[in-house]
């Protein structure tokens, strides 16, 4: 199953920031945020930064919250538009598209 998930460096605008944060950073949630990208390929990112809106660069759908904190996915860029809140361990419907995500939204 892990083979299906491939790291993506261009998936999120702030991905480089998330990777460079120290593992002990208090503002990062453990676990993975996953989604389905173009061509039905699954992607994930680990340790999303807390309360930072990240825009997707490609078509994204089927968000899965594998973190220990709630998150919200938004229909529009910059965390605008209709929001879908996902509790830890929850998934959005597989066809539900989104353009941005924020961990631990206010």
N, C-alpha and C positions, 0 to 999 in steps of 0.2 A: 504494500500500500504506500509506503514512504517513497517508493520509486516514482509514483504518480505525481508527487509534489516536487516541483522544480523551483529552486530559488530564482527570483527575478530581480535584476538590479534596476530595471526601468519601470517596474510596476507602480511604485509610489514615488512621488516627488521627494519626499523626505527620507527615503530608504537609507541613504548614506548616513544621515544623522542618526537614525535608529541603530544602525550597525556600529557606529563609533561610540555610542554611549557606553559607559562602563557597565559591566554586568551587575554591579551593586547599586546602580542608579535607582533612587527611590521613586523616580517618575516614570519608570517603565514597567509594564506588566509582563509577567512571565507567560509563556504559552505562545500560540500561533494564531494569526488571523489569516484565514484562507478564503479563496474565491476562485471562480472559473473565468478564464480569459478567452481571447480569440481562439477559434478552432476547438473550443471545448477543453483546452488544457488547464489543469489545476495549478494554482500558484499559492504561495504563502509567504508571510513575513513574520519574523519573531521579534518580540519585545518592542511593540509600538510605543512611541513616546506618549506620555499622558497629556490629555487635553490639547493636542496639536492636530489641526485639521490637515489631512493629507489627501491630495487630489490624485486620482487614477489617471494614467496616461493612455489607457486603452479601454476598450469595452470590457466591463466587469459585471459579473452577476453571481448569484448564489453565495453570498457572503456567509462565512462560518466563523463564529467567535470561539476560538479555542483558548482565550486568555482567562484570567481570573477576575477581570473587571468588565463592567458593561461597556458596550460601544454602540455608536450609531453610524449607519451608512445613509448617505444623502443622494437624492436624485440628481442634484446639480453640483458643479464644482464649488470649491470654497465653502463646503458644508452649508449650502443653500438648497432650498426646495424641500420636497417631502422627505421626512426622516423615518427610518425604521430602526428602532432600538432593539439591540440583541443582548440578552443576558449572557453571562458566562456559559459556554457550552451550547448555546442556541445557534440556529441557522435560519437564514432568510429563505424564502421559496427559491427553488433552483433557477427560475426564469427572471427573478427580480433583479433588474439592473440598478447599478449605483455608480456615482462619479466621484465620491469622496467619502472619507471615513474619519471618525474621531474616537479615540479611546477615552472612556470616563467623561462623557459629555456633561456639561453643567445642567 
